[in-house]
Amino acid sequence: MSRRWLLRAGVFIGLIAAILIFTVIVQKKGENAPAVAAASSPEFVLRDQQNRLTSLAQFRGKVVVLIFIDPECTQICPLTTRAWRKRLRSSARR
């Protein structure tokens, strides 16, 4: 196994652990309580998949989850992306 693959596997396992910890925190605090009290984030602008500029200010007042995936990763990263998408969609339905 290459070091790069091991690193990606470690990141994937870390993300799954973070999802599980987040789920436990939400369940313990109840559905109406915020899971995490976050400080304000600095303003920044990124390009989305359609090459449009997207700023953090566009989402003010909403819950924002930023996930950065290596575009050259073809083994573990698609699985990580699917796991995040599934979790975020199920959370949005609540």
Number of C-alpha atoms within 10 A of each C-alpha: 5 6 8 10 13 12 12 17 16 13 15 18 14 12 15 15 12 12 16 12 12 14 14 13 15 16 12 11 12 11 10 7 12 11 16 10 7 7 6 6 8 7 8 9 12 11 10 10 7 6 8 10 10 13 14 14 13 9 10 9 7 8 6 9 8 6 8 7 11 9 8 7 12 9 11 17 18 14 12 20 15 11 15 17 12 11 13 13 10 10 10 7 6 6
